Amino acid sequence: MGDKGTVVSIKSQIVEVEFYDTPPKIHDLYILENDNQVVLEVYGSASDRSVYCLALTLTIKLHRGAIVINTKSSLSIPVGRQLLGRALNLFGDPIDGGAPFDITNRYSIFKETQQQAHIIVPHEILETGIKAVDFFTPILRGGKIGLFGGGGVGKTVLLTEIIHNIISRESKNHVSVFAGIGERSREGQELYEALSQTKVLPSVALIFGEMSKNPSVRFRTAYAGIALAEYFRDREQSNVLFFVDNMYRFAQAGYEIGTLLSSIPSEGGYQATLGSEIAELHERLYSTTNATITTFETVYVPSDDITDPGVQAVLPFLDARVVLSRWIYQEGRLPAIDTLASFSNALNPEIVGENHYRTYLETQRLLKEAVNLERIASLIGQSELSQENQLIYKRARLIRNYMTQRFATTSIDVNETNTYVSREETILDVQNILNGLYDKRDPQSLMYIKTLKKLPKI
């Protein structure tokens, strides 16, 4: 009887269970005595004789007085290369219509961080083939990058293109894990089809806890995705590309759970445990001397307010941030990256090289000056600017338009799969614009070109 308990109360996805003799451990799973498909996870203490549990399945079969049994094990998922090219849910069940997985090899979704002696600091650049990303926010192999933006500005599209570009070139050296947290089922389906059409799906394992799922499932899907990445890193010693869409939805699921627990909220109404929850995830995404995990995560920005506490909680753990602008998106310049608001820790001469670093500094100085000139030009007209300022203003427009790019994963032409532009090509093209080789060009002629090679110098 010591491993059993009784349901005391049910509040949406929070179930209070009174245990008999032996108290359960955090993360232990309870199953309903009459139906082992009803699963509860011990989340925290409610009193000296009861615990709060997260209902990971429907609660329709639960009632006060129902008997539950402690399995004395935490939630685990099947692992291995059998998952590559497949889509699964939090419980390890396939959701792509394929054959069931071999469940003899399972891995707990909860794991303690290894000793710091095994952790390495990233210092090598990983190219994405996307001009604006590689030039303004270069990504560290083994680092973490966040894609920030409000609804409908292209975060998932940009992430999908990054997945396509990197995996198509790194599939022999990497395995990839995608965790879909709290996003629409339609977006998951579109991602699956895009990866399939561009022939990179066989290198990716996808796990989904979509928007329609309860907050407990969405919350734990993030842990399951990280567990898959950890397995490939630690057990198979493979380099991992880990993609998350969307980290804000993880924070939001935690907020919903905190509300159901009637916990006292923190800043902005978020749960008081927001910071520790975000930290718990990111501290597991490290690289070792044997293998790396490079993390890409989208972060929804509510009301386009990047100062939102749920967004700010993610920033300290990132090596690079890419901020997408609604204003730039409405201008038709895609990807709609706000280069002045974006940043990368890789931007120092020891990592990107002296040439890239100096070109970046000069470009940012030009773009910042152009912002001030735009305010003046809007009042008195561009023709009233001095010759020097008109030159700065035009070169800034040339650079901004040059940074637009067509994506293979969204192209109407199925044959247009080679949209990749190397970092060296981008640096050279930007230098040529800064040096005035394209001053006589109409800035509009640089929209959505791949490189400047085919444009004759005037």
C-alpha positions as CSV (number, residue, x, y, z in Angstrom):
1,M,0.0,0.0,0.0
2,G,3.0,2.3,0.5
3,D,3.3,3.0,-3.2
4,K,-0.3,4.0,-3.6
5,G,-2.2,7.3,-3.2
6,T,-5.6,8.8,-3.3
7,V,-6.8,11.7,-5.5
8,V,-7.8,14.5,-3.2
9,S,-8.7,17.3,-5.7
10,I,-8.6,18.1,-9.4
11,K,-8.0,21.6,-10.6
12,S,-7.7,21.5,-14.4
13,Q,-4.3,19.9,-15.0
14,I,-3.2,20.0,-11.3
15,V,-4.2,17.0,-9.3
16,E,-3.5,16.7,-5.5
17,V,-2.7,13.2,-4.4
18,E,-2.5,12.0,-0.8
19,F,0.1,9.3,-0.4
20,Y,-0.2,6.5,2.1
21,D,3.1,5.8,3.8
22,T,6.1,6.4,1.5
23,P,6.3,9.9,0.1
24,P,7.0,10.0,-3.7
25,K,10.0,11.7,-5.2
26,I,9.8,14.8,-7.5
27,H,9.1,13.6,-11.1
28,D,7.8,10.2,-10.0
29,L,4.9,9.1,-12.2
30,Y,1.5,8.0,-10.8
31,I,-0.8,6.0,-12.9
32,L,-4.5,5.4,-12.3
33,E,-5.1,1.9,-10.8
34,N,-8.0,1.2,-13.2
35,D,-6.3,2.7,-16.3
36,N,-2.5,2.9,-16.7
37,Q,-3.0,5.3,-19.6
38,V,-3.8,8.1,-17.1
39,V,-0.5,9.5,-16.1
40,L,0.4,12.1,-13.3
41,E,3.8,13.5,-12.6
42,V,4.7,14.6,-9.0
43,Y,5.5,18.3,-9.3
44,G,5.8,19.6,-5.7
45,S,4.7,19.3,-2.1
46,A,1.1,20.3,-1.2
47,S,1.2,19.3,2.5
48,D,3.0,16.9,4.8
49,R,0.7,14.1,3.5
50,S,0.0,15.1,-0.1
51,V,1.7,16.3,-3.3
52,Y,0.7,18.3,-6.4
53,C,0.9,16.4,-9.6
54,L,0.8,17.5,-13.3
55,A,-1.8,15.6,-15.3
56,L,0.0,14.6,-18.5
57,T,-3.1,13.1,-19.9
58,L,-6.9,13.8,-19.9
59,T,-8.4,14.1,-16.4
60,I,-11.9,12.9,-17.5
61,K,-11.3,9.5,-15.8
62,L,-10.1,11.0,-12.5
63,H,-12.3,11.7,-9.5
64,R,-11.9,12.3,-5.8
65,G,-11.0,9.1,-4.0
66,A,-9.5,7.5,-7.1
67,I,-6.6,5.2,-6.4
68,V,-3.2,5.9,-8.1
69,I,0.0,3.8,-8.1
70,N,3.5,5.2,-7.9
71,T,5.6,3.7,-10.7
72,K,8.8,5.0,-9.0
73,S,10.1,6.1,-12.3
74,S,10.2,9.4,-14.2
75,L,9.0,10.2,-17.7
76,S,11.2,8.7,-20.3
77,I,11.2,8.5,-24.1
78,P,12.7,6.1,-26.7
79,V,16.0,7.3,-28.1
80,G,18.5,6.4,-30.8
81,R,18.9,6.9,-34.5
82,Q,15.5,5.3,-35.1
83,L,14.1,8.7,-34.3
84,L,15.8,10.5,-37.2
85,G,13.4,11.4,-39.9
86,R,10.5,10.8,-37.5
87,A,8.0,12.9,-35.5
88,L,6.9,11.9,-32.0
89,N,5.0,13.2,-28.9
90,L,6.1,13.7,-25.3
91,F,5.4,10.0,-24.5
92,G,7.5,8.7,-27.4
93,D,4.6,7.7,-29.6
94,P,5.0,8.3,-33.4
95,I,2.7,11.0,-34.7
96,D,3.8,10.8,-38.4
97,G,1.9,7.6,-39.2
98,G,5.0,5.5,-39.2
99,A,5.9,2.3,-37.4
100,P,6.2,2.3,-33.6
101,F,9.6,2.8,-32.0
102,D,11.7,0.2,-30.3
103,I,11.2,1.2,-26.6
104,T,13.9,-1.1,-25.1
105,N,16.3,1.9,-25.1
106,R,14.7,4.7,-23.1
107,Y,16.1,7.9,-21.6
108,S,14.7,10.0,-18.8
109,I,13.8,13.6,-19.7
110,F,15.3,14.8,-16.4
111,K,19.1,14.8,-16.0
112,E,21.6,16.6,-13.8
113,T,24.4,18.7,-15.4
114,Q,27.8,17.0,-15.7
115,Q,30.8,18.4,-14.0
116,Q,32.2,21.7,-15.4
117,A,35.5,20.0,-16.3
118,H,33.8,18.5,-19.3
119,I,32.3,21.7,-20.6
120,I,34.0,23.8,-23.3
121,V,33.6,27.4,-24.4
122,P,32.5,27.8,-28.0
123,H,34.9,29.7,-30.3
124,E,34.3,28.4,-33.8
125,I,31.8,30.0,-36.3
126,L,29.0,27.9,-37.8
127,E,27.8,29.4,-41.1
128,T,24.1,29.5,-41.9
129,G,24.3,30.8,-45.5
130,I,21.9,33.7,-44.5
131,K,23.7,37.0,-45.2
132,A,22.2,39.1,-42.5
133,V,22.7,36.4,-39.8
134,D,26.3,35.5,-40.8
135,F,27.4,39.1,-41.1
136,F,25.7,40.8,-38.2
137,T,25.1,37.9,-35.7
138,P,27.5,35.1,-36.5
139,I,26.7,31.9,-34.7
140,L,29.1,30.0,-32.5
141,R,29.3,26.2,-33.0
142,G,28.2,24.9,-29.7
143,G,26.6,28.2,-28.7
144,K,23.0,29.4,-28.3
145,I,21.2,31.8,-30.6
146,G,17.7,33.3,-30.1
147,L,15.4,34.6,-32.8
148,F,13.1,37.3,-31.3
149,G,10.0,38.8,-32.8
150,G,6.3,39.3,-32.5
151,G,3.6,37.3,-34.2
152,G,3.9,36.9,-38.0
153,V,7.3,38.5,-38.6
154,G,9.0,35.3,-39.9
155,K,10.7,33.6,-36.9
156,T,9.6,30.1,-37.8
157,V,10.4,30.7,-41.5
158,L,13.9,31.9,-40.6
159,L,14.4,29.0,-38.3
160,T,13.3,26.5,-41.0
161,E,15.8,28.0,-43.5
162,I,18.6,27.8,-40.9
163,I,17.7,24.1,-40.4
164,H,17.7,23.5,-44.2
165,N,21.0,25.3,-44.8
166,I,23.0,23.9,-42.0
167,I,21.7,20.3,-42.1
168,S,22.2,20.0,-45.9
169,R,25.9,20.8,-45.3
170,E,26.5,19.3,-41.8
171,S,24.4,16.1,-41.9
172,K,27.5,14.0,-41.9
173,N,28.9,15.7,-38.8
174,H,25.7,16.4,-36.9
175,V,22.4,15.0,-35.9
176,S,19.4,17.4,-35.4
177,V,16.6,17.6,-32.9
178,F,13.6,19.9,-33.2
179,A,11.3,20.6,-30.3
180,G,8.0,22.2,-31.2
181,I,6.6,23.8,-28.0
182,G,3.2,25.4,-27.9
183,E,3.1,26.4,-31.6
184,R,0.2,25.6,-34.1
185,S,-0.2,22.1,-35.5
186,R,-0.3,23.7,-38.9
187,E,3.2,25.1,-38.5
188,G,4.5,21.7,-37.4
189,Q,3.0,20.1,-40.5
190,E,4.5,22.8,-42.7
191,L,7.9,22.3,-41.2
192,Y,7.7,18.6,-41.7
193,E,6.7,19.0,-45.3
194,A,9.4,21.6,-46.0
195,L,12.1,19.4,-44.5
196,S,10.8,16.5,-46.5
197,Q,10.7,18.4,-49.8
198,T,14.3,19.7,-49.3
199,K,15.5,16.2,-48.4
200,V,16.9,17.1,-45.0
201,L,14.2,15.3,-42.9
202,P,16.2,12.0,-42.6
203,S,18.7,13.9,-40.4
204,V,16.2,15.4,-38.0
205,A,14.2,14.0,-35.0
206,L,11.1,16.1,-34.3
207,I,9.1,16.1,-31.0
208,F,5.9,18.2,-30.7
209,G,3.8,19.5,-27.8
210,E,1.6,21.8,-29.9
211,M,-0.7,24.6,-28.8
212,S,-3.8,22.4,-28.4
213,K,-2.1,20.3,-25.8
214,N,-2.5,21.0,-22.1
215,P,0.2,23.2,-20.3
216,S,1.8,20.2,-18.6
217,V,2.5,18.5,-21.9
218,R,3.8,21.7,-23.5
219,F,6.0,22.4,-20.4
220,R,7.6,18.9,-20.4
221,T,8.1,18.8,-24.2
222,A,11.0,21.2,-23.8
223,Y,12.7,18.7,-21.4
224,A,12.0,15.8,-23.7
225,G,13.7,17.6,-26.6
226,I,16.7,18.4,-24.5
227,A,16.9,14.8,-23.4
228,L,17.1,13.7,-27.0
229,A,19.9,16.2,-27.6
230,E,21.7,15.1,-24.5
231,Y,21.5,11.4,-25.6
232,F,23.1,12.1,-28.9
233,R,25.8,14.2,-27.3
234,D,26.7,12.0,-24.3
235,R,25.8,8.4,-25.4
236,E,26.6,8.6,-29.1
237,Q,29.1,11.5,-28.9
238,S,27.5,13.2,-31.9
239,N,27.5,16.9,-32.6
240,V,23.9,18.1,-32.2
241,L,21.9,20.9,-33.8
242,F,19.0,21.6,-31.4
243,F,16.1,23.7,-32.6
244,V,13.3,25.1,-30.3
245,D,10.1,26.7,-31.5
246,N,9.0,28.5,-29.3
247,M,10.9,29.1,-26.0
248,Y,8.4,31.8,-24.9
249,R,5.6,29.2,-25.1
250,F,7.6,27.1,-22.5
251,A,7.6,30.1,-20.2
252,Q,3.9,30.6,-20.9
253,A,3.1,27.0,-20.0
254,G,4.9,27.4,-16.7
255,Y,2.8,30.6,-16.1
256,E,-0.4,28.6,-16.7
257,I,0.8,25.9,-14.2
258,G,1.7,28.5,-11.7
259,T,-1.7,30.1,-12.0
260,L,-3.4,26.8,-11.4
261,L,-1.2,26.2,-8.3
262,S,-2.3,29.7,-7.0
263,S,1.3,30.6,-6.6
264,I,2.2,34.3,-5.9
265,P,3.2,35.9,-9.2
266,S,6.4,37.8,-9.9
267,E,7.3,40.7,-12.2
268,G,4.8,41.2,-15.0
269,G,2.4,38.6,-13.6
270,Y,4.8,35.7,-14.5
271,Q,5.4,32.8,-12.1
272,A,8.1,33.4,-9.5
273,T,10.0,30.4,-10.7
274,L,10.4,31.7,-14.3
275,G,14.1,32.5,-14.0
276,S,15.0,29.1,-12.5
277,E,12.9,27.2,-15.1
278,I,14.6,29.0,-18.0
279,A,18.0,28.4,-16.4
280,E,17.3,24.7,-15.8
281,L,16.8,24.2,-19.5
282,H,19.7,26.2,-20.7
283,E,22.3,24.8,-18.3
284,R,21.8,21.4,-19.9
285,L,22.6,22.8,-23.4
286,Y,26.3,22.8,-23.2
287,S,29.1,21.4,-25.3
288,T,31.8,18.9,-24.1
289,T,35.2,17.9,-25.3
290,N,33.6,15.0,-27.1
291,A,30.5,16.6,-28.8
292,T,28.7,19.9,-29.1
293,I,25.1,21.1,-28.9
294,T,24.4,24.2,-31.0
295,T,21.0,25.7,-30.0
296,F,18.6,27.8,-32.0
297,E,15.5,29.0,-30.3
298,T,12.7,31.3,-31.4
299,V,11.2,33.6,-28.8
300,Y,7.8,35.2,-29.3
301,V,7.7,38.8,-28.2
302,P,4.2,39.7,-27.0
303,S,2.9,43.0,-28.3
304,D,6.4,43.5,-29.9
305,D,7.7,44.5,-26.4
306,I,11.1,43.0,-26.0
307,T,11.2,44.3,-22.4
308,D,8.6,41.8,-21.4
309,P,9.9,39.7,-18.4
310,G,9.2,36.4,-20.2
311,V,11.4,37.5,-23.1
312,Q,14.1,39.1,-20.9
313,A,14.4,35.9,-18.9
314,V,15.9,34.1,-22.0
315,L,18.4,36.8,-23.0
316,P,21.2,36.1,-20.4
317,F,21.7,32.6,-21.6
318,L,22.3,33.4,-25.3
319,D,25.5,33.9,-27.2
320,A,23.6,35.7,-30.0
321,R,20.3,37.3,-30.5
322,V,18.5,38.1,-33.8
323,V,15.7,40.6,-33.5
324,L,13.0,40.6,-36.2
325,S,11.2,44.0,-36.8
326,R,7.6,44.4,-37.8
327,W,8.4,47.7,-39.4
328,I,11.1,46.1,-41.6
329,Y,8.7,43.2,-42.4
330,Q,6.1,45.7,-43.6
331,E,8.7,47.3,-45.8
332,G,9.1,44.0,-47.6
333,R,12.7,43.5,-46.6
334,L,13.0,39.8,-45.6
335,P,14.3,38.4,-43.4
336,A,13.1,41.3,-41.4
337,I,16.2,41.5,-39.1
338,D,16.8,44.7,-37.2
339,T,20.6,44.7,-37.4
340,L,21.0,47.5,-34.9
341,A,19.1,45.6,-32.2
342,S,20.8,42.3,-32.9
343,F,24.1,41.1,-31.5
344,S,26.5,38.2,-31.2
345,N,29.3,37.4,-28.7
346,A,31.3,36.0,-31.7
347,L,31.9,39.6,-33.0
348,N,35.5,40.0,-31.9
349,P,38.6,39.7,-34.1
350,E,39.8,36.5,-32.4
351,I,36.8,34.6,-33.6
352,V,35.4,36.2,-36.8
353,G,38.8,37.6,-37.9
354,E,40.0,41.2,-38.2
355,N,38.5,41.6,-41.7
356,H,35.0,40.7,-40.7
357,Y,35.2,42.6,-37.4
358,R,36.4,45.9,-38.9
359,T,33.8,45.7,-41.8
360,Y,31.1,45.0,-39.2
361,L,32.0,48.1,-37.1
362,E,32.1,50.4,-40.2
363,T,28.8,49.0,-41.4
364,Q,27.1,49.5,-38.0
365,R,28.5,53.1,-37.8
366,L,27.1,53.8,-41.3
367,L,23.6,52.4,-40.5
368,K,23.4,54.3,-37.2
369,E,24.2,57.5,-38.9
370,A,21.6,56.7,-41.6
371,V,18.9,56.4,-38.9
372,N,19.6,60.0,-37.7
373,L,19.7,61.2,-41.4
374,E,16.3,59.5,-42.1
375,R,14.7,61.7,-39.4
376,I,16.1,64.8,-41.0
377,A,15.3,63.7,-44.5
378,S,11.7,63.1,-43.5
379,L,11.4,66.7,-42.5
380,I,13.4,68.6,-45.1
381,G,13.7,66.0,-47.9
382,Q,16.7,63.9,-49.0
383,S,17.8,66.4,-51.6
384,E,18.5,69.0,-48.8
385,L,21.1,66.8,-47.2
386,S,24.8,67.5,-47.8
387,Q,26.6,65.5,-50.5
388,E,28.4,63.5,-47.8
389,N,25.2,62.8,-45.9
390,Q,23.4,61.8,-49.1
391,L,26.2,59.3,-49.8
392,I,25.9,57.8,-46.3
393,Y,22.1,57.7,-46.7
394,K,22.3,55.9,-50.0
395,R,25.0,53.4,-49.0
396,A,22.9,52.4,-45.9
397,R,20.0,51.7,-48.2
398,L,22.2,49.7,-50.5
399,I,23.4,47.5,-47.6
400,R,19.9,47.1,-46.1
401,N,18.5,46.0,-49.5
402,Y,21.5,43.7,-50.1
403,M,20.8,41.9,-46.9
404,T,17.4,40.7,-48.2
405,Q,17.4,37.1,-49.4
406,R,15.2,34.5,-50.9
407,F,14.8,31.2,-49.0
408,A,14.9,27.7,-50.4
409,T,12.2,26.5,-48.0
410,T,9.7,29.1,-49.0
411,S,10.5,29.4,-52.7
412,I,7.6,28.9,-55.2
413,D,10.2,27.5,-57.6
414,V,11.0,24.0,-56.3
415,N,14.2,24.0,-58.2
416,E,15.5,27.1,-56.3
417,T,17.2,25.2,-53.5
418,N,20.6,26.9,-53.7
419,T,20.1,30.2,-51.9
420,Y,23.2,29.8,-49.7
421,V,25.7,32.7,-49.5
422,S,29.0,32.2,-47.7
423,R,30.2,34.6,-45.0
424,E,33.3,35.5,-47.0
425,E,31.2,36.5,-50.1
426,T,28.9,38.6,-47.9
427,I,31.9,40.4,-46.3
428,L,33.4,41.2,-49.7
429,D,30.1,42.5,-51.1
430,V,29.6,44.8,-48.1
431,Q,33.1,46.1,-48.4
432,N,32.5,46.9,-52.0
433,I,29.4,48.9,-51.1
434,L,31.3,50.7,-48.4
435,N,34.1,51.5,-50.8
436,G,31.6,53.2,-53.2
437,L,31.7,50.7,-56.1
438,Y,27.9,50.7,-56.3
439,D,27.1,54.3,-55.4
440,K,25.5,54.8,-58.9
441,R,23.2,51.9,-58.5
442,D,19.6,52.2,-57.6
443,P,19.2,50.6,-54.1
444,Q,16.1,48.8,-55.3
445,S,18.3,46.8,-57.8
446,L,19.9,45.1,-54.8
447,M,16.7,43.7,-53.4
448,Y,16.7,39.8,-53.2
449,I,19.9,39.4,-55.2
450,K,22.1,36.5,-54.1
451,T,25.5,38.3,-54.4
452,L,26.8,41.4,-56.3
453,K,28.9,39.3,-58.7
454,K,26.4,39.7,-61.6
455,L,25.9,43.4,-61.2
456,P,28.4,45.4,-63.3
457,K,30.3,48.2,-61.6
458,I,29.1,51.6,-62.8
